[in-house]
Amino acid sequence: MSAEESERSRLPFEPNKKRQKPVKAKIQQVVKTQEPSQKSQKQPPFTKEEMAIPEVVSQRMIRRVAAFCGIPTSLGITTLVASYLLVSYAHVQLPPIAVLLVNMGLFGIGVLGITYGVLSASWDEDSPGTLIGLGEFATNWGRMAEVWRETRKKNV
């Protein structure tokens, strides 16, 4: 990968610095001369501010999760109440398996909506993204898949 390609595939809010790999211990034990107070002053590779998701992106994700998860979940609850009222007061015979499958489907869509809401949000602070977010979903899913592949290669 060239430097230009790696710059494009990097997350918009990802730190520019690369993490340094920890030094592997040699077979022989090394006698440490550091005192515990010096050990506790060791700096982490990134600060919390560098690792945090920007507030704009976080709020965008929350709004999308609320929509893509909240609407199907609300419909699932409404379907339960409506089917109860139809059976109890209107004496409509609904097959219990139909009510179960409809509710399981709506609650399942709600669970998938959490993931879709996060991945369909634009992770670029300056770009609000589209209403449905299909392009952003494809981009973010590609980023996740690339990280999974790299992690699997490192662990092998």
C-alpha positions in Angstrom: 0.0 0.0 0.0 1.3 3.4 -0.8 1.3 6.3 1.7 -1.5 7.9 -0.3 -3.8 4.8 -0.1 -3.1 4.3 3.6 -4.0 7.9 4.3 -7.4 7.5 2.5 -8.3 4.2 4.3 -7.5 5.8 7.7 -10.4 6.8 9.9 -11.1 10.6 9.8 -10.6 10.8 13.6 -7.8 8.3 13.9 -4.5 9.5 15.4 -1.7 10.1 12.9 0.9 8.5 15.1 1.6 4.8 14.9 1.6 2.7 18.1 5.0 1.4 19.0 5.1 -2.4 19.4 6.1 -3.4 22.9 9.7 -4.7 23.2 9.8 -8.4 23.6 11.6 -9.7 26.6 14.7 -11.7 26.0 15.1 -15.2 27.2 17.3 -14.1 30.1 15.6 -12.1 32.8 16.7 -8.4 32.9 17.2 -7.0 36.3 15.0 -3.8 36.6 16.5 -0.9 38.4 13.4 1.3 38.1 11.5 2.2 41.2 7.7 1.7 41.3 7.1 5.5 41.2 8.9 5.7 37.8 6.9 2.8 36.5 3.6 4.4 37.3 4.6 7.6 35.4 4.8 5.7 32.0 2.9 7.6 29.3 0.3 5.7 27.2 0.8 5.7 23.5 -2.3 7.9 22.9 -4.2 10.3 25.1 -7.9 9.8 25.7 -8.7 12.8 23.5 -6.8 11.2 20.6 -8.7 7.9 21.0 -12.2 9.4 21.6 -14.9 9.6 18.9 -15.6 13.3 18.2 -18.8 14.6 19.7 -20.3 15.5 16.3 -19.8 11.9 15.0 -21.0 10.4 18.3 -24.3 12.4 18.2 -24.8 11.4 14.6 -24.4 7.8 15.5 -26.9 8.1 18.4 -29.5 9.7 16.2 -29.2 7.0 13.6 -29.3 4.2 16.2 -32.4 5.8 17.8 -34.1 5.8 14.4 -33.0 2.4 13.0 -33.5 0.6 16.3 -36.2 2.6 17.9 -38.8 2.5 15.1 -38.8 -1.3 14.6 -38.7 -1.9 18.4 -41.6 0.5 18.9 -43.5 -1.3 16.2 -42.8 -4.6 17.9 -44.2 -3.4 21.2 -47.2 -1.8 19.4 -47.9 -5.1 17.6 -48.0 -7.0 20.9 -50.5 -4.5 22.3 -52.6 -4.5 19.2 -52.7 -8.2 18.9 -53.7 -8.5 22.6 -56.5 -5.9 22.1 -57.7 -7.6 18.9 -57.9 -11.0 20.6 -59.4 -9.8 23.9 -61.9 -7.2 22.8 -62.6 -7.7 19.1 -62.6 -11.5 19.4 -60.4 -11.8 16.3 -58.6 -15.2 16.2 -54.9 -14.5 15.5 -52.6 -17.5 15.2 -50.1 -17.2 18.1 -47.3 -18.3 15.8 -48.0 -15.3 13.5 -47.9 -12.9 16.4 -44.6 -14.4 17.6 -43.0 -14.4 14.2 -44.0 -10.7 13.5 -42.7 -9.7 16.9 -39.4 -11.6 16.6 -38.9 -10.1 13.1 -39.5 -6.6 14.4 -37.3 -7.0 17.4 -34.6 -8.6 15.3 -34.7 -5.7 12.9 -34.3 -3.4 15.9 -31.2 -5.3 17.0 -29.7 -5.1 13.5 -30.6 -1.4 13.5 -28.1 -0.7 16.3 -25.3 -2.0 14.1 -26.6 -0.3 11.0 -27.1 3.0 12.8 -23.5 3.1 13.9 -22.0 1.9 10.6 -24.3 4.1 8.4 -23.2 7.3 10.1 -20.5 9.4 8.4 -17.4 9.0 10.5 -16.0 12.2 9.0 -16.6 15.2 11.2 -17.1 17.6 8.3 -19.5 15.5 6.2 -23.0 14.9 7.6 -23.6 11.9 5.3 -26.8 10.9 3.5 -30.3 10.2 4.9 -30.2 6.4 4.6 -26.4 6.1 4.7 -25.8 3.2 2.3 -22.5 4.7 1.0 -21.3 5.4 4.5 -22.2 1.8 5.5 -20.2 0.3 2.7 -17.2 2.5 3.5 -17.3 1.7 7.3 -18.0 -2.0 6.7 -15.0 -2.1 4.4 -12.8 -0.5 7.1 -14.0 -3.0 9.7 -13.4 -6.0 7.4 -9.9 -4.7 6.6 -9.0 -4.4 10.3 -10.4 -7.9 10.9 -8.2 -9.3 8.1 -5.1 -7.5 9.4 -5.8 -8.8 13.0 -6.3 -12.3 11.8 -3.0 -12.2 9.8 -1.1 -10.9 12.9 -2.6 -13.6 15.1 -1.6 -16.4 12.8 
